[in-house]
């Protein structure tokens, strides 16, 4: 088809913008169609033609709209690299490197300042589900669907060792604070502790009863306490467990209303910092029982959504997913890794 | 060669082994059959059928899916390895099973040479399975890509069987049996005397068929469908000299006979012209849509009354499979009918010639109009902004987005792509996008076809790209500043 410039310039410009709009929001369009009129429009850049065309479609319950970028960012370009779904990303302790694990069976290392690739770690025979840096940043651990955990030298990309022979795919990995132990959780519902230098398996923590259904078994998060004495794990049924890392004994278990995907011990006090807010673990030390985790207020961020009670309200595109969030009455503040802070205000009904 | 009976053989074998409980899976490629026209769902379909047909395999396949939820979006090789090869290899220890049969028909109708290559290559790799024997039947026209694909498989591991090289006497014998069976049926139905149609006539029919089973089948359907005028129809077929004609011509001849008969009657020139116009619109759409539609859906898409559609199709039962229920899809009885209608040299009668590009343009236009009329925000009445597609009931989607609207949403860009339509500012397309872009994306999401939307938009962008980019940039700046 040959079309003269003056005939379709506006149409072309609109279609180009529609393409950016669709690609940028593809995930949410595919998953939750009505978010086209919510998230997709609310977070589209100010100059987007699609946004201008359909601005009157934005719901009135969002009284103040977040300030968005002026133009489409260069997001499209930074997505390239892996040939499969990216399942895990993590920063090195000094923040200079980033590692990503993918369903394309590889782990990739990136320069976090420029986004330039720093190496591809090949060796897994199946999707990589989890990646973690050692506390000194020199090692990368990766866990895969191929039932193995591999350790790599982050500077050279050379494979250091492989732990094989397990009964399930590996879903999460974490290093102990001294870097000597690797804890990894599996789809079979166990967390194992591995002394990688000697190759000795130090313990197996069984997270489940006998009759649990498979999909809820998966260990969704694992972390060591700063002194290395405790291990916390989250699993697919919303259970959070605390273990003694030396004996493998289960100390406490409690249930929350969402799958814990981010989990770390607070350095400030007896808390677990999770994607569901701060969970108090005071009772571990005082012996008080039953343990009541303190849940934050009723608006919170849950798996890329702004949710109220149990209802998802607004989906957050990747640029707007917070590293931290705060709420006071109807005002809602999100902090982002880019340094940007987003303010929104909801009507009180 | 078209019409030698490849698909019939594939169907027969599939049915036979299904009866013996040894059919592992079957896949019948069809160019105009939506997902049957490409390799996208081939491996997952095979895996699902294997799981349903073999309880022993089911556990392994389910386990593979369980461990790898997004397997359907992974590479074909991974799908094949994890959903078929690995489960099959695990069977070895269990038991000695008789070989499972895999039937793959019309590989040449699968879009994309590379995918066809991948399929053949992966099929060939089952030889590594050792004990579990999988027998695979592939039928295809001998397209170059497919011939080359087979040449890469060691000759000991596959067997070629070329239907049009079977000796004439065997084919003639088969045709004799077929005609005898079919004509006897017609004779009984109509109460004709026992010497009808006579040896000489039967012999003539066999000659005319020229070894093509599709010719024989079409002729018998045409005669039988004539009911009270069955005898006349037989004469129509026998008219004209076809001796020495190339085989394809003989097929064209019978198609023309059928079409001419379908509009015969006491019509004046104007009326006949109108009939042919409607024929071209309806039958033209049937042979150019990307997915088979029902008479009802077709009528609503083209905005032609259902009666008109039914009457146009009334005398075409020997070339089209038209279900009694007008909401079931219409299929071509044989792909050669489509090739014939779209080729001016084969269909030399201008009254029936279908201009492919023009038909696509009309359908594109109809799709656009239907979408403008029907699409709206929250078309399924979901209300809750966070509703996930996976929680929307299928029947609700079907009810709120009728077949023809689904079709229009998914395929309008492909019709546009194959037409000569021009895209320009303030065109209907432009207005449609400005009014309904979001509604269209919402509909695609509900249909699980968001990827098609992305590809469609990318295509539109590519055909509206203009050489002088700076020029557009300045222009749009100017426009949007005041």
Boltz contact constraints between the chains, C-beta under 6 A:
constraints:
  - contact:
      token1: [A, 1]
      token2: [B, 463]
      max_distance: 6.0
  - contact:
      token1: [A, 5]
      token2: [B, 466]
      max_distance: 6.0
  - contact:
      token1: [A, 5]
      token2: [B, 468]
      max_distance: 6.0
  - contact:
      token1: [A, 5]
      token2: [B, 471]
      max_distance: 6.0
  - contact:
      token1: [A, 7]
      token2: [B, 424]
      max_distance: 6.0
  - contact:
      token1: [A, 8]
      token2: [B, 423]
      max_distance: 6.0
  - contact:
      token1: [A, 8]
      token2: [B, 424]
      max_distance: 6.0
  - contact:
      token1: [A, 8]
      token2: [B, 425]
      max_distance: 6.0
  - contact:
      token1: [A, 8]
      token2: [B, 464]
      max_distance: 6.0
  - contact:
      token1: [A, 9]
      token2: [B, 472]
      max_distance: 6.0
  - contact:
      token1: [A, 9]
      token2: [B, 475]
      max_distance: 6.0
  - contact:
      token1: [A, 10]
      token2: [B, 425]
      max_distance: 6.0
  - contact:
      token1: [A, 11]
      token2: [B, 425]
      max_distance: 6.0
  - contact:
      token1: [A, 11]
      token2: [B, 430]
      max_distance: 6.0
  - contact:
      token1: [A, 11]
      token2: [B, 464]
      max_distance: 6.0
  - contact:
      token1: [A, 12]
      token2: [B, 464]
      max_distance: 6.0
  - contact:
      token1: [A, 13]
      token2: [B, 476]
      max_distance: 6.0
  - contact:
      token1: [A, 15]
      token2: [B, 460]
      max_distance: 6.0
  - contact:
      token1: [A, 15]
      token2: [B, 461]
      max_distance: 6.0
  - contact:
      token1: [A, 15]
      token2: [B, 464]
      max_distance: 6.0
  - contact:
      token1: [A, 16]
      token2: [B, 461]
      max_distance: 6.0
  - contact:
      token1: [A, 18]
      token2: [B, 437]
      max_distance: 6.0
  - contact:
      token1: [A, 18]
      token2: [B, 457]
      max_distance: 6.0
  - contact:
      token1: [A, 19]
      token2: [B, 457]
      max_distance: 6.0
  - contact:
      token1: [A, 19]
      token2: [B, 461]
      max_distance: 6.0
  - contact:
      token1: [A, 22]
      token2: [B, 454]
      max_distance: 6.0
  - contact:
      token1: [A, 22]
      token2: [B, 457]
      max_distance: 6.0
  - contact:
      token1: [A, 29]
      token2: [B, 441]
      max_distance: 6.0
  - contact:
      token1: [A, 29]
      token2: [B, 445]
      max_distance: 6.0
  - contact:
      token1: [A, 29]
      token2: [B, 450]
      max_distance: 6.0
  - contact:
      token1: [A, 30]
      token2: [B, 445]
      max_distance: 6.0
  - contact:
      token1: [A, 30]
      token2: [B, 450]
      max_distance: 6.0
  - contact:
      token1: [A, 31]
      token2: [B, 388]
      max_distance: 6.0
  - contact:
      token1: [A, 32]
      token2: [B, 386]
      max_distance: 6.0
  - contact:
      token1: [A, 32]
      token2: [B, 388]
      max_distance: 6.0
  - contact:
      token1: [A, 33]
      token2: [B, 442]
      max_distance: 6.0
  - contact:
      token1: [A, 33]
      token2: [B, 445]
      max_distance: 6.0
  - contact:
      token1: [A, 33]
      token2: [B, 446]
      max_distance: 6.0
  - contact:
      token1: [A, 34]
      token2: [B, 385]
      max_distance: 6.0
  - contact:
      token1: [A, 34]
      token2: [B, 387]
      max_distance: 6.0
  - contact:
      token1: [A, 36]
      token2: [B, 438]
      max_distance: 6.0
  - contact:
      token1: [A, 36]
      token2: [B, 441]
      max_distance: 6.0
  - contact:
      token1: [A, 36]
      token2: [B, 442]
      max_distance: 6.0
  - contact:
      token1: [A, 38]
      token2: [B, 385]
      max_distance: 6.0
  - contact:
      token1: [A, 53]
      token2: [B, 434]
      max_distance: 6.0
  - contact:
      token1: [A, 54]
      token2: [B, 438]
      max_distance: 6.0
  - contact:
      token1: [A, 169]
      token2: [B, 67]
      max_distance: 6.0
  - contact:
      token1: [A, 312]
      token2: [B, 386]
      max_distance: 6.0
